[in-house]
Amino acid sequence: MKGISAGEGVFVFAGGGTGGHIYPGLAVAERLRAPGTRILWFGSSGGMDRTLVEKSGLTDGFYGIPSGKLRRYFSLRIIPDCVKIIAGLIKSIALLSRIKPRALFSKGGYVSVPPCLGAKILGIPVYTHECDLSPGLATRLNARWAARIFVSYPKTADFFPPSRRSRVMVTGNPVRKEFYTASPPRGRAFLGLGEPSAGDKPLLLVLGGSSGSRQINHLVRETLPWLTEHFTVVHQTGAGEDAPPETPSGAGYRPYPFIYAEMPDVIAAADVVLARAGANTLSECAVCGKPLVLVPLSGAGTRGDQVENAAFFADQGAALVIDGRTASPEDLAAAMETMLDPAAREGFSKRVRALLPQIPAADMIARIIKEDL
């Protein structure tokens, strides 16, 4: 705890485990930053949390918090997980007592629960945000202690008990400023593409989330000859070994293990985006007005949040959805054939933009927190 100083201008953010629990929080931190204000982040001791937070340049310190998985089922791991959660609570209380922040903002993930409970015990205002259509277990717990519960969709309020709905505010999902100022020419320059001209193939951007997607990589591999015949394909593969092999030069396929700072411009340059249905990806693509083809993560390893997110976008006419349980190369080709029509792409673009709040979510959340305090 050496080097921590208390002050009225300190805000603590808690969240981690995936980029989905970090990037929206960074967007809010970006809006709260001001002269004399310090931003500190509580995240997982292991994994990608520290790397993503520190790489952003938006925080003044990162502190690893012990965290255990919140399980809804019996497992022999329950006891060590409980020990980690208790250790995380003790460390959170110690840090928060020393820092004395004005407020704590949670973006979810298991690691956010001990800091939120610690803040409640110490009388520090807690704010929490849920990106997905239905709240995860961490958000359901943090909502018990939150002064305000920010959500992305009006329907999300129905998942909370009536006693908490008065604290629910629909703001949308926070998106970093870079997506609002993204430049298609910069994106094409990064990709080594010249100015677009008549007769060019549409640019298809394939995203599998912050760690890639084995399923999407396999679908792309199996459909690659058809895809490269009709599209220029830019593929963020993730660092795994399941990425499709690089095709011969000039075949219209450009794989990248990971795109970070240039991602807003690359999305802006795309004509179509093929992706999972994580809340961040959906929001970032919506800001850029991109037609979407979604393959939501489904099955035993997920609580179904991506399936719900994708269904909502499909119901609004803002995306085409391929069932993740049965997705095939034929399904992918059929969806992409629809996106070859410029008029169809324009329709999807208009409808996805219509889902955005009038005021950017991060601006609204930062303003509300400042007004409350």
N, C-alpha and C positions, 0 to 999 in steps of 0.2 A: 504493500500500500504506500510505499515511499513515493513522495512526489505528488500525491493527490492533495489538492487544496479545495476547500469548500468555497462556495460563493453563490450569490443569487443568480448568476448567469450560467449555471451548470445544468445541463439536461443529460439524463441517462437514457440510453436506448438499450433494449433487451430483445434478443431474438437470434435465431441461427439454426443450423442444421442443413439448410439448403439456401441457394440464392434467393428463393421465393420468400424467405423470412428475413432477408437482408436488404435487397435492393429497394423495396418500398420504404423501409425505415431510413435508408440513406437519402431518399428523395425528400422525406420530411425533415431530416437533419439539415439538408441543404438549404431549406427555407427558414429554419430556425437560426442558422448561423448569422452572427452579427458581431460587430466589435464588442469585446468584453464578454462574449458568450463562448462557453466551452462545451463540446459534445463528447461524451464518454460512452463506450459501448461495452455491454456485458454479453458475451457469447460463449459458445462451446470451447472448451479447452483444446479439443482436437478438431480435425476436419478443416473445412475451407473458410470458416468464419473469420479468423484473424486476417487471412490473406485478402479476402474480398473487402473487408472493412478498411484495412490499412491502405490497400491499393487505391481506394476511392479518394483519399486525401481530404475527406470531409469530417474526420473525427480527430480528437485530441488525445485519445488513449483507448486501448482495448484491454479488457480484463477477462480472463478465462474463468468460467463458472462451472463447477462440477454439475453434471446433469445426468439423470437416468430417464429411461423411457417410461412414459405413462402408459401402462398396459390395461386393456379392457379384458384380458384373458389370463388364465393361470400359466405361470412359467417359473422355472427355477431361478430365472434372472430377477424376479420381483424383489428379493431381499437385497442383492447388491445395488439394484436400481434405487431402492428406498434409501439406502445408505448414501448414495450419490446425491439424491434430492435433498436430504437433510444437510449434507455437507455444503451443497449449493446455497441453501437457505442461510446457513450460518455465515458463509463467506459473503453473501449478498448483504446481509444485515450489517456486517462489519464494514464493508466498503461504503454502503449508503450512509451509515452513521458518520463516517469520516468525510464523505463528499458533501452531504447535505444538499442534494440537487433540488431545483425548483419543482421538477416533475420527472416521472419515468414513463417512457413511451414503449409499449411492447408491440413487436411484430410477430409474435407467436413462435412456435417450436417449443420442444420440451424445456430447453434451457431458459425460456422466458418466465416459467412459473415461479421458481424460487425468488428471483428478483422482484416480481410483482407482489408476491406475498410479503416479502421483506419490506417493500415500500409501504404496503398497507399497515403493517405492524408499526412502522416508524411514523406514520401520518403523512407520508409523501404522496401527492396526487398521482394516480395511475391512469394512464390512457392506453387503450388497446385497439388494434385494427385487425379486421379479418378480410383477406383478399377474396376468398372463395365464396361460392354461393351459400354453402352450409359451413358453419364454424367447426373447426377442429377441436379436439379435447382441450388443448392448451388454452385456446381462446375462451372456451366455455368456462374454464376455471378462472382465468384472469378477469373475465367479465364480472365475477362476483365482487372483485375489489376495485373495479374501474369507475372513475368519475364519469367517463364517457366511453362508449363502445362505438367505434367507427366501423362502418361496413361498406362494401362495394355495391350491393344490390338491395333494393327495397325488400325483396322476399326474405333476405337473411334475417330480418328482425323477427320473423315468425318462429325461428329456431330457438329464440331465447324465452325464458319464462316471462309471463306478463309483468311481474314485478320489476324486471330489468329493462323493459322495452322503452321506458321513458328516457333512458340514458343512451339509447341507440340513435346514431345519426348516420344518414346515408351520404357518403362523400365521394364514392368511387374509389379506385385503387391508385395510390400515389405512384407517380412515374417521374423519373429523373428529368431535369430540365433539358438535357441534351436531346431527348426525343421530340421535344416541341420545336427545336431549332435544327433538326436533322436535315442534311443536304444530300439529295440524290447524286449530284455531280461529285461530291466528296466520296460518297460510297462507291461509285463506279471507278473513281480514280484509285481508291484503295484496292479494288478488285482487279485492277489492270485493264479495265474496260474503257473504251473511248466514249464520246458523246453518242447517245442513242440516235439511230437513223431509221428511215422507213425500211421495212423488211427485216429488221432485227427480230430475233426470237425473244419472247417474253423472258424476263429474269425470274427464276424460281429460287427462293431461299429456303433451305431445309434446316430446321432447328430441332434439336432433341433435348432442350433444357441445358442447365449448366454443366451436367455431366454426360450429356449425350443420351441417345436412346438406341438400344440394341434392335428393337423392333423396327423403328423407322429406318435405321441403317440397312437392315436386311431388305425392307421393302424397296428402298432406293436402289440397292445393289441388283435386285431381281428385275427392276423396271428401268434400269439405267439406259439401255439402248433406246427405248421408246421416249424416255424423258429428254435425253440429249438430242433426239431428232426434232423435238418440238420446243424445247426450252434451253436457255443457258442456265445450268444448275450450279448454285453456290451452296455448299454443304458444310455446316458446322457439325462435325462428326462426334466430338467428344474425344477424350484421350484413349478410349478403349480400342481393343484390337479388332472390333467388329465393324470398323469403318470400311466402306467399299474401297476396293483398290483404285488407285489413280488411273484414269483412262488415258489413252494416247493423246498427245498434244493436239489441240484443235478440236477435240471431241465435245467441247462445251461443258466440261465438268471441272469444278474448282473446289477441292476439299480443304477445309481448315480445321485443325483440332479444336481451336477455340478462338473466338473473336471477342475482344473486350471493349476497349475504348471506341473502336470504329463501328460497333454494332448499331447504334442509332442511325448512322449514315447508310450502313449496308441495308437495314430494313427499309429506310426511305427509298433506296434505289430499286428495291425489289418490286416486281409486278404481282407476285403471288408468294404467300408464305405457307409452307407445309410444316406443321409443328404438333407437339403435344398440346394439351389444353391447360397448362399451368396459368394461374391468374396473372402473373407478371407478363408472360409472353402475350397473352390476349390483350392486356391493357396497353403495352408498348406498341403492338401492331395496330391497335385501334387509334392511338394518337397519330400514327403515321398513315392511317386510312388504308390499310392493306387487306386485300381479299385473303381469306384464310381457308385452308383445308386442314382439318384437325383429326388427329389419331389419338384420342384421349387414353391415358394410362388406365388400365382396368385390371381386375383380377384380385388375387388374394393379398398382394403386396400393397394395396392402396385402400383408402376408405371410400373411394368413389367420387372424390371432389372434382377430378378432371372430367369425369363423365357428366357430372351435373353442370360444370362450367360450359362444356361443349354443347350440351343440350340447350342451355339458355341461349347461346349465340346462334345455334341453328334455328331455334324457335323465332328469333328476331330476324331471320333471313340474313344474318351477318357472317355466316360461315357454312361450308360443307363439312360434314362429319363422316368419318369412316369408323365403323365399330372396331374398337381395339381388340376385341375378342376374336374377330373373324377376318381381320384386315388381310387382303390379298393384293398381289400386283395388279390384278384386273380391277379391283376396287380403286386403287390409286390412279391407274390410267384413266378410268371413267371420270373420276373427280377432276383430274387435271385437264381432261378434254373439255369439260365445261368451262374451265378457266382460260382456255385458248381464245374465247370470244371476248373482245375488248368491252363490248356492251355489258356482258355478264360481270366482268371484273369491276366495271364502274358502279354497277348496282350494289355489289357486295361492299365496295369501298364506302359508298354513301351510307349504307345501313350500319356498318361497323362504326363509322364516325358518330352516328346518331346515338350510340350507346354511351358516349362520353358525357360527364357532368359539364355544366356550363362553366364552372370554375374548376381549374385543375385541383385534383384531390389533395395533393401535398400542400398547395397554397391554402386551401380551406382548413385542413387539419392544423397547420402551423398557426393560422390566424385564430382559430378557436382556442387552442392551448394558450396562446399569449393573452387573449381576452379573459379567459378564466383565471389566469394567474395575476 
